[in-house]
Amino acid sequence: MNLPDMPEAIFRRIWQDQNFSTEHLKTSDGRAVRMLSAGTPNTDGGPDFLNAKIIVGTTLFHGDVELHVNADEWLSHKHDADPHYNKVILHVVLTADPLSPPARTASRRPIPLLVLHPYLDEKCASAWMKAMTDEQRPANYALACVELNDDVPTLTIVRWLERLATERIELKVRRFEERLKQLVDETRHMIREPYPRYYGNPAEIPPPRNDYIRKDFADRNLWEQLLYEGIMEGLGYSKNSKSFLDLARSMRLQVLRAHSLEDTRTMMALIFGAAGLLPSTRDMGDRETQAYVLELRKIWKQHQESFRGKMLSEGDWLFFRLRPSNFPTARLAAISFLLPRLFGSDSFRALITTSKQDARSVRERISALHSLFSFQPDEFWRRHFLFKAKSRSKKNDDNEGPKTAGIALGAARINDLLVNTIVPVLLLYGRIFKESAISRHARAVLEALPASQENPVTEIMQQQLLKKKKTLSSAQLQQGAIQLFRFYCTHVRCTECAIGRRTALGHP
């Protein structure tokens, strides 16, 4: 059984949005649970959610809900002696010792326990991803402190954003760690037992899962698949990140490696074929494109029958309101050319080795990382973003720097990949193998990276929080601003915010 290493902030979001299987919920003692209302997030002291409506067994309860990663936290946080928790009607946890006694309020009332781990499904994974990547905002969104934060010192804001940037990167590291453990389990061919939904004879309870040891993570193929998935997800942007990730988990790096990564046409045929984006030659308007697509389709046909992964379809991909250079077809072509540079025989070893070296400056380190994403497309992809239409512009996708060939990645997009994938994976590697130099250099890269393009969230934080005091001039400050917005501002957690506490919002 592989319990998710889930931060509490993500856990709260999943509970609030009910991103789990709700059809057959049962308490630890076997009573059915039916959700009427998950409650409203509590921005003050006390239970996590207030005024929930939940049917447990045949009884309708109206009260509060408390969330913990482990059931033991009820006692360790001393909730059993705090009258603020007397209205709790449900204790929701990820995991619990089957022999633990039920939690009780200060009034000694036992509280029903719901162990949520057995009910986490794909909706949970999607919610985790959405919490980290969603750039959308409500129309005309206004921060609760927008009229009150003018007098908050700039240094207070900057230090808080730097702290939240660390918190946000840690969420990314934890997410990669959870996926790495899943990959380890797959290599062990483990059968995951469902979480025990009964509390009876200890002899009937399955043994706990084995702890992971450092040796479990020594296989370089695991790390390369992890990196491959992260890069693919990043190439999908917010609209297509899930489809890119699904494709990376279906068309595994190991499958691609059964052929030569340098054989770009075969890589392209396998990737586009599994993506469901190889068009019919009848739809091609010119002979050059027709010949190009025909060659890819022939290669795909040779290997399709042996492919055991999930096939995606054209309907899984979004093109609407995307720049042509951000089209899924352009990005899938790009990864086809990048595979040898990123995942050649010694690429990952070279990445780790250079990440250890102290001799390089941060600027040299960033330049070396950027060079990993440099490639020369063939003549077809110099002039196309789709199979059908030729491109009219040769500007890069981020409109920065010199003009580049069609599908090449711009500096801003590469920086996003460094922030969201390369740095977290290196931090995870350094943590697991106790390579402090790798962790130190990865953090230095993050601190030195310039800001990426603005998105709706960073625009809000710049205009309504920083105003004209300072700009979000670095990737680190941007990450902190995004974390502040998504996990504090939108949940009105002003009393937990260093900025909110300096305003009237932080006082009773």
Solvent accessible surface area in square Angstrom, and as a share of the most:
residue,aa,sasa,rsa
1,M,36,0.16
2,N,10,0.05
3,L,39,0.19
4,P,23,0.15
5,D,43,0.22
6,M,3,0.01
7,P,14,0.09
8,E,67,0.30
9,A,21,0.16
10,I,1,0.00
11,F,2,0.01
12,R,60,0.22
13,R,43,0.16
14,I,0,0.00
15,W,0,0.00
16,Q,63,0.28
17,D,72,0.37
18,Q,43,0.19
19,N,33,0.17
20,F,0,0.00
21,S,39,0.25
22,T,51,0.30
23,E,142,0.64
24,H,131,0.58
25,L,2,0.01
26,K,100,0.42
27,T,4,0.02
28,S,20,0.13
29,D,95,0.49
30,G,42,0.40
31,R,95,0.35
32,A,58,0.45
33,V,7,0.04
34,R,143,0.52
35,M,34,0.15
36,L,87,0.43
37,S,45,0.29
38,A,13,0.10
39,G,15,0.14
40,T,79,0.46
41,P,47,0.30
42,N,23,0.12
43,T,43,0.25
44,D,106,0.55
45,G,58,0.56
46,G,22,0.21
47,P,5,0.03
48,D,28,0.15
49,F,2,0.01
50,L,52,0.26
51,N,84,0.43
52,A,0,0.00
53,K,88,0.37
54,I,0,0.00
55,I,31,0.16
56,V,3,0.02
57,G,29,0.27
58,T,142,0.82
59,T,69,0.40
60,L,106,0.53
61,F,55,0.23
62,H,114,0.51
63,G,3,0.02
64,D,7,0.04
65,V,0,0.00
66,E,8,0.04
67,L,6,0.03
68,H,3,0.01
69,V,44,0.25
70,N,46,0.24
71,A,15,0.11
72,D,78,0.40
73,E,35,0.16
74,W,2,0.01
75,L,108,0.54
76,S,79,0.51
77,H,90,0.40
78,K,143,0.60
79,H,14,0.06
80,D,41,0.21
81,A,77,0.59
82,D,41,0.21
83,P,90,0.56
84,H,128,0.57
85,Y,17,0.06
86,N,51,0.26
87,K,126,0.53
88,V,0,0.00
89,I,11,0.05
90,L,0,0.00
91,H,2,0.01
92,V,0,0.00
93,V,0,0.00
94,L,2,0.01
95,T,22,0.13
96,A,5,0.04
97,D,72,0.37
98,P,25,0.16
99,L,116,0.57
100,S,32,0.21
101,P,106,0.66
102,P,73,0.46
103,A,15,0.11
104,R,88,0.32
105,T,0,0.00
106,A,38,0.30
107,S,74,0.48
108,R,146,0.53
109,R,82,0.30
110,P,70,0.44
111,I,4,0.02
112,P,11,0.07
113,L,20,0.10
114,L,0,0.00
115,V,11,0.06
116,L,0,0.00
117,H,29,0.13
118,P,30,0.19
119,Y,13,0.05
120,L,36,0.18
121,D,60,0.31
122,E,131,0.59
123,K,98,0.42
124,C,11,0.07
125,A,49,0.38
126,S,39,0.25
127,A,8,0.06
128,W,15,0.05
129,M,18,0.08
130,K,110,0.47
131,A,1,0.01
132,M,8,0.04
133,T,46,0.27
134,D,32,0.17
135,E,58,0.26
136,Q,127,0.56
137,R,100,0.36
138,P,77,0.49
139,A,91,0.71
140,N,149,0.76
141,Y,43,0.16
142,A,65,0.50
143,L,4,0.02
144,A,56,0.43
145,C,15,0.09
146,V,35,0.20
147,E,145,0.65
148,L,77,0.38
149,N,0,0.00
150,D,84,0.43
151,D,136,0.70
152,V,5,0.03
153,P,55,0.35
154,T,47,0.27
155,L,101,0.50
156,T,29,0.17
157,I,0,0.00
158,V,20,0.12
159,R,154,0.56
160,W,16,0.05
161,L,0,0.00
162,E,65,0.29
163,R,160,0.58
164,L,1,0.00
165,A,0,0.00
166,T,89,0.52
167,E,61,0.27
168,R,4,0.02
169,I,7,0.04
170,E,52,0.23
171,L,8,0.04
172,K,15,0.07
173,V,1,0.01
174,R,55,0.20
175,R,49,0.18
176,F,18,0.08
177,E,29,0.13
178,E,17,0.07
179,R,22,0.08
180,L,0,0.00
181,K,27,0.11
182,Q,47,0.21
183,L,5,0.02
184,V,3,0.02
185,D,3,0.01
186,E,74,0.33
187,T,74,0.43
188,R,82,0.30
189,H,161,0.72
190,M,64,0.29
191,I,152,0.77
192,R,107,0.39
193,E,92,0.41
194,P,93,0.59
195,Y,10,0.04
196,P,14,0.09
197,R,114,0.41
198,Y,97,0.37
199,Y,68,0.26
200,G,41,0.39
201,N,81,0.41
202,P,81,0.51
203,A,92,0.71
204,E,116,0.52
205,I,32,0.16
206,P,42,0.26
207,P,116,0.73
208,P,115,0.72
209,R,67,0.24
210,N,110,0.57
211,D,112,0.58
212,Y,34,0.13
213,I,106,0.54
214,R,115,0.42
215,K,163,0.69
216,D,34,0.17
217,F,13,0.06
218,A,65,0.50
219,D,62,0.32
220,R,78,0.28
221,N,86,0.44
222,L,11,0.06
223,W,3,0.01
224,E,0,0.00
225,Q,13,0.06
226,L,1,0.00
227,L,6,0.03
228,Y,0,0.00
229,E,4,0.02
230,G,4,0.03
231,I,0,0.00
232,M,0,0.00
233,E,17,0.08
234,G,18,0.17
235,L,1,0.00
236,G,1,0.01
237,Y,33,0.13
238,S,51,0.33
239,K,81,0.34
240,N,4,0.02
241,S,7,0.05
242,K,98,0.42
243,S,14,0.09
244,F,1,0.01
245,L,9,0.04
246,D,38,0.20
247,L,0,0.00
248,A,0,0.00
249,R,86,0.31
250,S,13,0.08
251,M,1,0.00
252,R,64,0.23
253,L,3,0.02
254,Q,151,0.67
255,V,58,0.33
256,L,0,0.00
257,R,74,0.27
258,A,83,0.64
259,H,56,0.25
260,S,58,0.37
261,L,12,0.06
262,E,119,0.53
263,D,62,0.32
264,T,30,0.17
265,R,77,0.28
266,T,12,0.07
267,M,0,0.00
268,M,0,0.00
269,A,0,0.00
270,L,4,0.02
271,I,0,0.00
272,F,0,0.00
273,G,2,0.02
274,A,0,0.00
275,A,0,0.00
276,G,26,0.25
277,L,15,0.08
278,L,22,0.11
279,P,26,0.16
280,S,31,0.20
281,T,30,0.17
282,R,213,0.78
283,D,80,0.42
284,M,14,0.06
285,G,81,0.78
286,D,51,0.27
287,R,214,0.78
288,E,72,0.32
289,T,1,0.00
290,Q,74,0.33
291,A,63,0.49
292,Y,16,0.06
293,V,0,0.00
294,L,81,0.40
295,E,68,0.30
296,L,0,0.00
297,R,97,0.36
298,K,118,0.50
299,I,26,0.13
300,W,20,0.07
301,K,158,0.67
302,Q,132,0.59
303,H,45,0.20
304,Q,77,0.34
305,E,157,0.71
306,S,78,0.50
307,F,26,0.11
308,R,199,0.73
309,G,28,0.27
310,K,131,0.55
311,M,87,0.39
312,L,9,0.04
313,S,60,0.39
314,E,124,0.56
315,G,73,0.70
316,D,63,0.33
317,W,11,0.04
318,L,92,0.46
319,F,57,0.24
320,F,143,0.60
321,R,200,0.73
322,L,32,0.16
323,R,100,0.37
324,P,69,0.43
325,S,8,0.05
326,N,20,0.10
327,F,28,0.12
328,P,1,0.01
329,T,6,0.03
330,A,0,0.00
331,R,0,0.00
332,L,0,0.00
333,A,0,0.00
334,A,0,0.00
335,I,0,0.00
336,S,0,0.00
337,F,26,0.11
338,L,0,0.00
339,L,0,0.00
340,P,31,0.20
341,R,108,0.39
342,L,8,0.04
343,F,0,0.00
344,G,12,0.11
345,S,87,0.56
346,D,84,0.44
347,S,22,0.14
348,F,8,0.03
349,R,129,0.47
350,A,52,0.41
351,L,12,0.06
352,I,12,0.06
353,T,64,0.37
354,T,39,0.22
355,S,8,0.05
356,K,80,0.34
357,Q,75,0.33
358,D,98,0.51
359,A,104,0.81
360,R,83,0.30
361,S,56,0.36
362,V,51,0.29
363,R,203,0.74
364,E,93,0.42
365,R,16,0.06
366,I,25,0.13
367,S,67,0.44
368,A,32,0.25
369,L,11,0.06
370,H,38,0.17
371,S,50,0.32
372,L,41,0.20
373,F,3,0.01
374,S,62,0.40
375,F,22,0.09
376,Q,133,0.59
377,P,6,0.04
378,D,36,0.19
379,E,106,0.47
380,F,7,0.03
381,W,0,0.00
382,R,76,0.28
383,R,59,0.22
384,H,0,0.00
385,F,16,0.07
386,L,54,0.27
387,F,8,0.03
388,K,120,0.51
389,A,55,0.42
390,K,109,0.46
391,S,25,0.16
392,R,245,0.89
393,S,54,0.35
394,K,113,0.48
395,K,104,0.44
396,N,12,0.06
397,D,1,0.01
398,D,7,0.04
399,N,91,0.47
400,E,67,0.30
401,G,73,0.70
402,P,111,0.70
403,K,149,0.63
404,T,45,0.26
405,A,20,0.15
406,G,0,0.00
407,I,0,0.00
408,A,17,0.13
409,L,16,0.08
410,G,2,0.02
411,A,46,0.36
412,A,6,0.04
413,R,38,0.14
414,I,11,0.05
415,N,10,0.05
416,D,29,0.15
417,L,1,0.00
418,L,0,0.00
419,V,3,0.02
420,N,57,0.29
421,T,3,0.02
422,I,1,0.01
423,V,1,0.00
424,P,0,0.00
425,V,1,0.00
426,L,7,0.03
427,L,15,0.07
428,L,0,0.00
429,Y,37,0.14
430,G,2,0.02
431,R,113,0.41
432,I,27,0.14
433,F,41,0.17
434,K,150,0.63
435,E,51,0.23
436,S,81,0.52
437,A,21,0.17
438,I,0,0.00
439,S,15,0.09
440,R,111,0.41
441,H,20,0.09
442,A,2,0.02
443,R,121,0.44
444,A,28,0.22
445,V,2,0.01
446,L,11,0.06
447,E,99,0.44
448,A,53,0.41
449,L,1,0.00
450,P,73,0.46
451,A,34,0.26
452,S,23,0.15
453,Q,85,0.38
454,E,100,0.45
455,N,23,0.12
456,P,43,0.27
457,V,1,0.00
458,T,1,0.00
459,E,53,0.24
460,I,0,0.00
461,M,0,0.00
462,Q,27,0.12
463,Q,118,0.52
464,Q,31,0.14
465,L,1,0.01
466,L,1,0.00
467,K,57,0.24
468,K,203,0.86
469,K,69,0.29
470,K,71,0.30
471,T,86,0.50
472,L,14,0.07
473,S,68,0.44
474,S,23,0.15
475,A,4,0.03
476,Q,31,0.14
477,L,12,0.06
478,Q,12,0.05
479,Q,18,0.08
480,G,0,0.00
481,A,0,0.00
482,I,13,0.07
483,Q,0,0.00
484,L,2,0.01
485,F,6,0.03
486,R,14,0.05
487,F,2,0.01
488,Y,17,0.07
489,C,24,0.15
490,T,54,0.31
491,H,26,0.12
492,V,76,0.44
493,R,28,0.10
494,C,20,0.12
495,T,48,0.28
496,E,68,0.31
497,C,9,0.05
498,A,20,0.16
499,I,2,0.01
500,G,3,0.03
501,R,108,0.39
502,R,135,0.49
503,T,9,0.05
504,A,71,0.55
505,L,59,0.30
506,G,19,0.18
507,H,116,0.52
508,P,182,1.14
